[in-house]
């Protein structure tokens, strides 16, 4: 097939239209036990699976977003001139102004549907459809690799984003033309966005984008409304700073959150729920660090001269003990809690040791 957007490498783009067509066929066209996509694009496992793939806990209904259209996207209004678009896996927002459109991020998974969504909106509200500004939330390819679809635009990002993209040398992620260090206020055609960098978190350059008139905050890969964060605490490059970024996000007076992932907008209740989940997981990891004895693992593997074997088996048990009570508490409250909590437990457990200085199970040699 022909990819719908530029790519690096030779891997074809995911044919989302084909997936939607398959999902529409329903159970008659899919063998028993297959994995389907529900109306919002979410993964749904049939009962009685025979394909060897695991079943996961049912997705709480309020974790799911609106149904996608035939092209595989949904575009909705947040405020008068502020809109959001999602493919149920990624999401972003855009402002329509008197002078053109300000787009925040350009996820490749949404790709050309970004332009379709913008045209849907501007056709109705009579504002210009041309994208004049693109804001990069951070440098990661999964959020901005469709930026190359837009020409003659001002690209705005944190200064570190420019450095990281210059090193990446990726044609799908053109270098920003305007950068800032701490804060930048963008005013275009009667609309206003406030950009701020509060230090590293998910990535060194990840910024907060606030639309004060609409009390809407966009920050990618920090809060995941209705869901546990993605694998390994959203693959955060600085775990303590990522945890702190949750608090920074909640310090803004927003009513609506655009989190960059999953198929619905966020509420303040979502943010508080995630903070409680992470706090419980961190407390559980700390308790396991205090109580899990490494001696049996040392006697089995360390005496053989295999410290990696010792640490690996110790961590496996630590992750199991850390995760079990948290998964039990949040099943039915957070979607995917049984999918990724063990990965979160592992990085939290190790972060307690190397970032927070909790030296157990080994300490300073006497």
DOPA-686771 format. One record per residue (C-alpha): residue number from 1; residue in one letter; y, x, z. Coordinates in pm, whole numbers. Layout:
<recs>
{num=NUM	residu=A	north=Y	east=X	up=Z}
...
</recs>
This chain:
<recs>
{num=1	residu=X	north=0	east=0	up=0}
{num=2	residu=X	north=363	east=105	up=-33}
{num=3	residu=X	north=530	east=172	up=302}
{num=4	residu=X	north=829	east=-50	up=381}
{num=5	residu=X	north=1033	east=242	up=515}
{num=6	residu=X	north=1042	east=622	up=479}
{num=7	residu=X	north=784	east=818	up=675}
{num=8	residu=X	north=688	east=1173	up=748}
{num=9	residu=X	north=329	east=1273	up=684}
{num=10	residu=X	north=74	east=1084	up=480}
{num=11	residu=X	north=-21	east=806	up=721}
{num=12	residu=X	north=58	east=462	up=574}
{num=13	residu=X	north=276	east=220	up=766}
{num=14	residu=X	north=107	east=-58	up=959}
{num=15	residu=X	north=87	east=-364	up=733}
{num=16	residu=X	north=220	east=-621	up=979}
{num=17	residu=X	north=220	east=-901	up=722}
{num=18	residu=X	north=-150	east=-846	up=663}
{num=19	residu=X	north=-216	east=-857	up=1037}
{num=20	residu=X	north=-21	east=-1181	up=1068}
{num=21	residu=X	north=-220	east=-1329	up=780}
{num=22	residu=X	north=-545	east=-1231	up=950}
{num=23	residu=X	north=-427	east=-1381	up=1277}
{num=24	residu=X	north=-338	east=-1705	up=1101}
{num=25	residu=X	north=-692	east=-1743	up=973}
{num=26	residu=X	north=-807	east=-1813	up=1328}
{num=27	residu=X	north=-1149	east=-1792	up=1481}
{num=28	residu=X	north=-1332	east=-1923	up=1171}
{num=29	residu=X	north=-1251	east=-1607	up=978}
{num=30	residu=X	north=-1308	east=-1357	up=1260}
{num=31	residu=X	north=-1645	east=-1266	up=1413}
{num=32	residu=X	north=-1707	east=-1365	up=1772}
{num=33	residu=X	north=-1575	east=-1104	up=2010}
{num=34	residu=X	north=-1307	east=-969	up=1776}
{num=35	residu=X	north=-957	east=-893	up=1893}
{num=36	residu=X	north=-688	east=-1120	up=1752}
{num=37	residu=X	north=-311	east=-1138	up=1759}
{num=38	residu=X	north=-169	east=-1450	up=1915}
{num=39	residu=X	north=137	east=-1634	up=1783}
{num=40	residu=X	north=379	east=-1386	up=1936}
{num=41	residu=X	north=196	east=-1078	up=1812}
{num=42	residu=X	north=27	east=-1007	up=2146}
{num=43	residu=X	north=-328	east=-878	up=2169}
{num=44	residu=X	north=-577	east=-1147	up=2271}
{num=45	residu=X	north=-942	east=-1067	up=2337}
{num=46	residu=X	north=-1204	east=-1331	up=2265}
{num=47	residu=X	north=-1464	east=-1403	up=2530}
{num=48	residu=X	north=-1817	east=-1275	up=2491}
{num=49	residu=X	north=-1718	east=-960	up=2307}
{num=50	residu=X	north=-1994	east=-776	up=2126}
{num=51	residu=X	north=-1792	east=-491	up=1972}
{num=52	residu=X	north=-1804	east=-264	up=2274}
{num=53	residu=X	north=-1430	east=-294	up=2342}
{num=54	residu=X	north=-1322	east=-388	up=2695}
{num=55	residu=X	north=-1180	east=-721	up=2802}
{num=56	residu=X	north=-850	east=-714	up=2990}
{num=57	residu=X	north=-695	east=-962	up=3228}
{num=58	residu=X	north=-529	east=-1262	up=3060}
{num=59	residu=X	north=-164	east=-1213	up=2973}
{num=60	residu=X	north=62	east=-1424	up=3197}
{num=61	residu=X	north=229	east=-1679	up=2966}
{num=62	residu=X	north=579	east=-1589	up=3080}
{num=63	residu=X	north=527	east=-1228	up=2966}
{num=64	residu=X	north=514	east=-1337	up=2603}
{num=65	residu=X	north=815	east=-1376	up=2379}
{num=66	residu=X	north=899	east=-1621	up=2103}
{num=67	residu=X	north=678	east=-1664	up=1798}
{num=68	residu=X	north=750	east=-1446	up=1497}
{num=69	residu=X	north=843	east=-1580	up=1155}
{num=70	residu=X	north=643	east=-1526	up=836}
{num=71	residu=X	north=801	east=-1183	up=787}
{num=72	residu=X	north=689	east=-1071	up=1133}
{num=73	residu=X	north=1012	east=-1077	up=1333}
{num=74	residu=X	north=1220	east=-1299	up=1556}
{num=75	residu=X	north=1600	east=-1287	up=1575}
{num=76	residu=X	north=1785	east=-1466	up=1852}
{num=77	residu=X	north=2132	east=-1504	up=1995}
{num=78	residu=X	north=2223	east=-1349	up=2328}
{num=79	residu=X	north=2593	east=-1436	up=2320}
{num=80	residu=X	north=2848	east=-1547	up=2064}
{num=81	residu=X	north=2828	east=-1236	up=1844}
{num=82	residu=X	north=2546	east=-1043	up=2014}
{num=83	residu=X	north=2190	east=-1082	up=1883}
{num=84	residu=X	north=1849	east=-930	up=1936}
{num=85	residu=X	north=1548	east=-881	up=1712}
{num=86	residu=X	north=1184	east=-812	up=1797}
{num=87	residu=X	north=844	east=-772	up=1637}
{num=88	residu=X	north=679	east=-841	up=1979}
{num=89	residu=X	north=622	east=-467	up=2030}
{num=90	residu=X	north=972	east=-324	up=1981}
{num=91	residu=X	north=1311	east=-485	up=2025}
{num=92	residu=X	north=1674	east=-398	up=1972}
{num=93	residu=X	north=2016	east=-562	up=1955}
{num=94	residu=X	north=2315	east=-579	up=1723}
{num=95	residu=X	north=2675	east=-697	up=1735}
{num=96	residu=X	north=2836	east=-879	up=1446}
{num=97	residu=X	north=3207	east=-796	up=1427}
{num=98	residu=X	north=3499	east=-873	up=1198}
{num=99	residu=X	north=3451	east=-531	up=1035}
{num=100	residu=X	north=3072	east=-510	up=1014}
{num=101	residu=X	north=2758	east=-479	up=1224}
{num=102	residu=X	north=2696	east=-240	up=1515}
{num=103	residu=X	north=2321	east=-181	up=1540}
{num=104	residu=X	north=2155	east=-22	up=1843}
{num=105	residu=X	north=1843	east=173	up=1739}
{num=106	residu=X	north=1636	east=119	up=1428}
{num=107	residu=X	north=1266	east=97	up=1521}
{num=108	residu=X	north=1043	east=175	up=1223}
{num=109	residu=X	north=802	east=-99	up=1327}
{num=110	residu=X	north=1076	east=-353	up=1256}
{num=111	residu=X	north=1200	east=-152	up=958}
{num=112	residu=X	north=1341	east=-359	up=671}
{num=113	residu=X	north=1322	east=-667	up=891}
{num=114	residu=X	north=1633	east=-534	up=1065}
{num=115	residu=X	north=1832	east=-603	up=750}
{num=116	residu=X	north=1667	east=-942	up=706}
{num=117	residu=X	north=1752	east=-1037	up=1064}
{num=118	residu=X	north=2113	east=-924	up=1024}
{num=119	residu=X	north=2146	east=-1120	up=702}
{num=120	residu=X	north=1999	east=-1429	up=872}
{num=121	residu=X	north=2272	east=-1411	up=1133}
{num=122	residu=X	north=2572	east=-1311	up=923}
{num=123	residu=X	north=2490	east=-1568	up=657}
{num=124	residu=X	north=2528	east=-1829	up=930}
{num=125	residu=X	north=2830	east=-1692	up=1116}
{num=126	residu=X	north=3023	east=-1570	up=812}
{num=127	residu=X	north=3073	east=-1215	up=936}
{num=128	residu=X	north=3015	east=-901	up=724}
{num=129	residu=X	north=2649	east=-800	up=700}
{num=130	residu=X	north=2702	east=-430	up=631}
{num=131	residu=X	north=2595	east=-203	up=917}
{num=132	residu=X	north=2891	east=23	up=993}
{num=133	residu=X	north=2766	east=186	up=1315}
{num=134	residu=X	north=2423	east=279	up=1451}
{num=135	residu=X	north=2383	east=381	up=1814}
{num=136	residu=X	north=2080	east=594	up=1901}
{num=137	residu=X	north=1951	east=514	up=2250}
{num=138	residu=X	north=1759	east=843	up=2243}
{num=139	residu=X	north=1594	east=1075	up=1995}
{num=140	residu=X	north=1236	east=941	up=1992}
{num=141	residu=X	north=1106	east=855	up=1647}
{num=142	residu=X	north=952	east=523	up=1747}
{num=143	residu=X	north=1299	east=385	up=1824}
{num=144	residu=X	north=1517	east=526	up=1546}
{num=145	residu=X	north=1302	east=628	up=1248}
{num=146	residu=X	north=1433	east=343	up=1033}
{num=147	residu=X	north=1789	east=474	up=1072}
{num=148	residu=X	north=1765	east=637	up=731}
{num=149	residu=X	north=1758	east=294	up=571}
{num=150	residu=X	north=2131	east=261	up=640}
{num=151	residu=X	north=2382	east=467	up=445}
{num=152	residu=X	north=2755	east=524	up=496}
{num=153	residu=X	north=2736	east=451	up=867}
{num=154	residu=X	north=2874	east=617	up=1177}
{num=155	residu=X	north=2580	east=735	up=1389}
{num=156	residu=X	north=2657	east=761	up=1759}
{num=157	residu=X	north=2444	east=934	up=2021}
{num=158	residu=X	north=2447	east=1158	up=2323}
{num=159	residu=X	north=2516	east=1525	up=2251}
{num=160	residu=X	north=2163	east=1619	up=2356}
{num=161	residu=X	north=2025	east=1372	up=2102}
{num=162	residu=X	north=2192	east=1571	up=1826}
{num=163	residu=X	north=2039	east=1896	up=1954}
{num=164	residu=X	north=1692	east=1745	up=1975}
{num=165	residu=X	north=1714	east=1585	up=1631}
{num=166	residu=X	north=1843	east=1908	up=1479}
{num=167	residu=X	north=1531	east=2079	up=1610}
{num=168	residu=X	north=1304	east=1794	up=1491}
{num=169	residu=X	north=1448	east=1816	up=1137}
{num=170	residu=X	north=1320	east=1468	up=1052}
{num=171	residu=X	north=1476	east=1303	up=743}
{num=172	residu=X	north=1400	east=961	up=890}
{num=173	residu=X	north=1628	east=1039	up=1185}
{num=174	residu=X	north=1963	east=1152	up=1039}
{num=175	residu=X	north=2182	east=1354	up=1273}
{num=176	residu=X	north=2448	east=1160	up=1464}
{num=177	residu=X	north=2802	east=1195	up=1336}
{num=178	residu=X	north=2966	east=1115	up=1670}
{num=179	residu=X	north=2841	east=1242	up=2006}
{num=180	residu=X	north=2951	east=1219	up=2369}
{num=181	residu=X	north=2856	east=1379	up=2701}
{num=182	residu=X	north=2907	east=1125	up=2981}
{num=183	residu=X	north=3069	east=804	up=2857}
{num=184	residu=X	north=3198	east=651	up=2537}
{num=185	residu=X	north=3361	east=313	up=2476}
{num=186	residu=X	north=3302	east=179	up=2126}
{num=187	residu=X	north=3539	east=-90	up=2003}
{num=188	residu=X	north=3480	east=-234	up=1657}
{num=189	residu=X	north=3628	east=-551	up=1508}
{num=190	residu=X	north=3712	east=-713	up=1839}
{num=191	residu=X	north=3382	east=-626	up=2007}
{num=192	residu=X	north=3312	east=-365	up=2278}
{num=193	residu=X	north=3014	east=-159	up=2392}
{num=194	residu=X	north=3012	east=86	up=2682}
{num=195	residu=X	north=2778	east=383	up=2641}
{num=196	residu=X	north=2684	east=602	up=2937}
{num=197	residu=X	north=2453	east=893	up=3010}
{num=198	residu=X	north=2333	east=899	up=3371}
{num=199	residu=X	north=2116	east=1208	up=3341}
{num=200	residu=X	north=1761	east=1258	up=3214}
{num=201	residu=X	north=1498	east=990	up=3265}
{num=202	residu=X	north=1252	east=880	up=2997}
{num=203	residu=X	north=1397	east=1159	up=2783}
{num=204	residu=X	north=1678	east=1407	up=2845}
{num=205	residu=X	north=1921	east=1208	up=2630}
{num=206	residu=X	north=1833	east=843	up=2700}
{num=207	residu=X	north=2154	east=639	up=2738}
{num=208	residu=X	north=2259	east=300	up=2875}
{num=209	residu=X	north=2437	east=62	up=2635}
{num=210	residu=X	north=2628	east=-220	up=2803}
{num=211	residu=X	north=2798	east=-519	up=2640}
{num=212	residu=X	north=3032	east=-633	up=2920}
{num=213	residu=X	north=3153	east=-952	up=2753}
{num=214	residu=X	north=2792	east=-1069	up=2726}
{num=215	residu=X	north=2666	east=-911	up=3051}
{num=216	residu=X	north=2383	east=-753	up=2853}
{num=217	residu=X	north=2234	east=-409	up=2909}
{num=218	residu=X	north=2014	east=-220	up=2667}
{num=219	residu=X	north=1823	east=78	up=2799}
{num=220	residu=X	north=1501	east=180	up=2628}
{num=221	residu=X	north=1173	east=271	up=2799}
{num=222	residu=X	north=1289	east=216	up=3157}
{num=223	residu=X	north=1230	east=-152	up=3237}
{num=224	residu=X	north=956	east=-354	up=3066}
{num=225	residu=X	north=1018	east=-725	up=3128}
{num=226	residu=X	north=701	east=-902	up=3233}
{num=227	residu=X	north=480	east=-599	up=3167}
{num=228	residu=X	north=372	east=-280	up=3334}
{num=229	residu=X	north=543	east=19	up=3171}
{num=230	residu=X	north=379	east=185	up=2874}
{num=231	residu=X	north=124	east=466	up=2924}
{num=232	residu=X	north=201	east=741	up=3178}
{num=233	residu=X	north=514	east=572	up=3314}
{num=234	residu=X	north=649	east=526	up=2963}
{num=235	residu=X	north=571	east=891	up=2883}
{num=236	residu=X	north=872	east=981	up=3095}
{num=237	residu=X	north=972	east=1346	up=3074}
{num=238	residu=X	north=1122	east=1344	up=3424}
{num=239	residu=X	north=935	east=1119	up=3666}
{num=240	residu=X	north=1178	east=1120	up=3965}
{num=241	residu=X	north=1472	east=1063	up=3730}
{num=242	residu=X	north=1286	east=785	up=3548}
{num=243	residu=X	north=1222	east=608	up=3880}
{num=244	residu=X	north=1589	east=652	up=3969}
{num=245	residu=X	north=1689	east=512	up=3629}
{num=246	residu=X	north=1542	east=176	up=3735}
{num=247	residu=X	north=1797	east=170	up=4017}
{num=248	residu=X	north=2077	east=276	up=3781}
{num=249	residu=X	north=1984	east=-7	up=3545}
{num=250	residu=X	north=1988	east=-260	up=3826}
{num=251	residu=X	north=2329	east=-136	up=3941}
{num=252	residu=X	north=2486	east=-277	up=3623}
{num=253	residu=X	north=2600	east=-642	up=3655}
{num=254	residu=X	north=2385	east=-760	up=3365}
{num=255	residu=X	north=2220	east=-1097	up=3324}
{num=256	residu=X	north=2020	east=-1008	up=3011}
{num=257	residu=X	north=1819	east=-691	up=2946}
{num=258	residu=X	north=1710	east=-550	up=2612}
{num=259	residu=X	north=1439	east=-306	up=2712}
{num=260	residu=X	north=1338	east=-165	up=2376}
{num=261	residu=X	north=978	east=-286	up=2402}
{num=262	residu=X	north=767	east=-599	up=2417}
{num=263	residu=X	north=858	east=-941	up=2286}
{num=264	residu=X	north=1108	east=-1097	up=2522}
{num=265	residu=X	north=1437	east=-1031	up=2692}
{num=266	residu=X	north=1453	east=-934	up=3057}
{num=267	residu=X	north=1594	east=-1096	up=3368}
{num=268	residu=X	north=1700	east=-941	up=3695}
{num=269	residu=X	north=1383	east=-1079	up=3852}
{num=270	residu=X	north=1186	east=-872	up=3598}
{num=271	residu=X	north=1370	east=-559	up=3705}
{num=272	residu=X	north=1308	east=-620	up=4074}
{num=273	residu=X	north=940	east=-693	up=4010}
{num=274	residu=X	north=893	east=-362	up=3830}
{num=275	residu=X	north=1073	east=-173	up=4105}
{num=276	residu=X	north=838	east=-324	up=4365}
{num=277	residu=X	north=537	east=-238	up=4152}
{num=278	residu=X	north=642	east=126	up=4114}
{num=279	residu=X	north=728	east=153	up=4484}
{num=280	residu=X	north=386	east=14	up=4579}
{num=281	residu=X	north=214	east=252	up=4338}
{num=282	residu=X	north=407	east=550	up=4474}
{num=283	residu=X	north=326	east=453	up=4833}
{num=284	residu=X	north=-41	east=415	up=4743}
{num=285	residu=X	north=-45	east=758	up=4576}
{num=286	residu=X	north=119	east=915	up=4881}
{num=287	residu=X	north=-140	east=756	up=5112}
{num=288	residu=X	north=-424	east=891	up=4900}
{num=289	residu=X	north=-267	east=1238	up=4902}
{num=290	residu=X	north=-264	east=1220	up=5281}
{num=291	residu=X	north=-626	east=1111	up=5318}
{num=292	residu=X	north=-844	east=1218	up=5026}
{num=293	residu=X	north=-1039	east=1532	up=5120}
{num=294	residu=X	north=-1079	east=1792	up=4847}
{num=295	residu=X	north=-1359	east=1975	up=5029}
{num=296	residu=X	north=-1655	east=1806	up=4851}
{num=297	residu=X	north=-1499	east=1884	up=4513}
{num=298	residu=X	north=-1436	east=2245	up=4612}
{num=299	residu=X	north=-1793	east=2289	up=4732}
{num=300	residu=X	north=-1931	east=2141	up=4411}
{num=301	residu=X	north=-1703	east=2307	up=4153}
{num=302	residu=X	north=-1471	east=2557	up=4317}
{num=303	residu=X	north=-1754	east=2774	up=4444}
{num=304	residu=X	north=-1877	east=2790	up=4083}
{num=305	residu=X	north=-1547	east=2938	up=3978}
{num=306	residu=X	north=-1442	east=2618	up=3800}
{num=307	residu=X	north=-1110	east=2505	up=3951}
{num=308	residu=X	north=-1046	east=2271	up=3655}
{num=309	residu=X	north=-1368	east=2084	up=3732}
{num=310	residu=X	north=-1269	east=2060	up=4097}
{num=311	residu=X	north=-921	east=1927	up=4023}
{num=312	residu=X	north=-1041	east=1691	up=3750}
{num=313	residu=X	north=-1296	east=1515	up=3970}
{num=314	residu=X	north=-1057	east=1507	up=4266}
{num=315	residu=X	north=-788	east=1347	up=4050}
{num=316	residu=X	north=-1031	east=1091	up=3910}
{num=317	residu=X	north=-1109	east=968	up=4258}
{num=318	residu=X	north=-743	east=985	up=4362}
{num=319	residu=X	north=-644	east=772	up=4063}
{num=320	residu=X	north=-916	east=517	up=4140}
{num=321	residu=X	north=-811	east=484	up=4503}
{num=322	residu=X	north=-440	east=475	up=4418}
{num=323	residu=X	north=-472	east=213	up=4147}
{num=324	residu=X	north=-720	east=-35	up=4288}
{num=325	residu=X	north=-501	east=-211	up=4548}
{num=326	residu=X	north=-197	east=-216	up=4318}
{num=327	residu=X	north=-388	east=-364	up=4025}
{num=328	residu=X	north=-531	east=-630	up=4256}
{num=329	residu=X	north=-183	east=-718	up=4388}
{num=330	residu=X	north=-7	east=-743	up=4050}
{num=331	residu=X	north=-276	east=-894	up=3828}
{num=332	residu=X	north=-136	east=-1222	up=3702}
{num=333	residu=X	north=219	east=-1106	up=3779}
{num=334	residu=X	north=259	east=-815	up=3536}
{num=335	residu=X	north=92	east=-813	up=3196}
{num=336	residu=X	north=-118	east=-506	up=3122}
{num=337	residu=X	north=-136	east=-396	up=3485}
{num=338	residu=X	north=-510	east=-338	up=3445}
{num=339	residu=X	north=-451	east=-143	up=3123}
{num=340	residu=X	north=-206	east=131	up=3222}
{num=341	residu=X	north=-188	east=149	up=3603}
{num=342	residu=X	north=-441	east=431	up=3624}
{num=343	residu=X	north=-234	east=640	up=3383}
{num=344	residu=X	north=75	east=572	up=3596}
{num=345	residu=X	north=-116	east=665	up=3910}
{num=346	residu=X	north=-216	east=1001	up=3763}
{num=347	residu=X	north=136	east=1109	up=3668}
{num=348	residu=X	north=280	east=974	up=3995}
{num=349	residu=X	north=15	east=1154	up=4197}
{num=350	residu=X	north=88	east=1485	up=4027}
{num=351	residu=X	north=465	east=1425	up=4036}
{num=352	residu=X	north=450	east=1383	up=4413}
{num=353	residu=X	north=296	east=1728	up=4429}
{num=354	residu=X	north=510	east=1922	up=4181}
{num=355	residu=X	north=840	east=1729	up=4187}
{num=356	residu=X	north=867	east=1600	up=4542}
{num=357	residu=X	north=688	east=1900	up=4699}
{num=358	residu=X	north=405	east=1713	up=4873}
{num=359	residu=X	north=171	east=2011	up=4865}
{num=360	residu=X	north=-152	east=1835	up=4959}
{num=361	residu=X	north=-443	east=1868	up=4904}
{num=362	residu=X	north=-356	east=2240	up=4902}
{num=363	residu=X	north=-69	east=2386	up=5098}
{num=364	residu=X	north=90	east=2722	up=5172}
{num=365	residu=X	north=-181	east=2977	up=5236}
{num=366	residu=X	north=-179	east=3097	up=5600}
</recs>
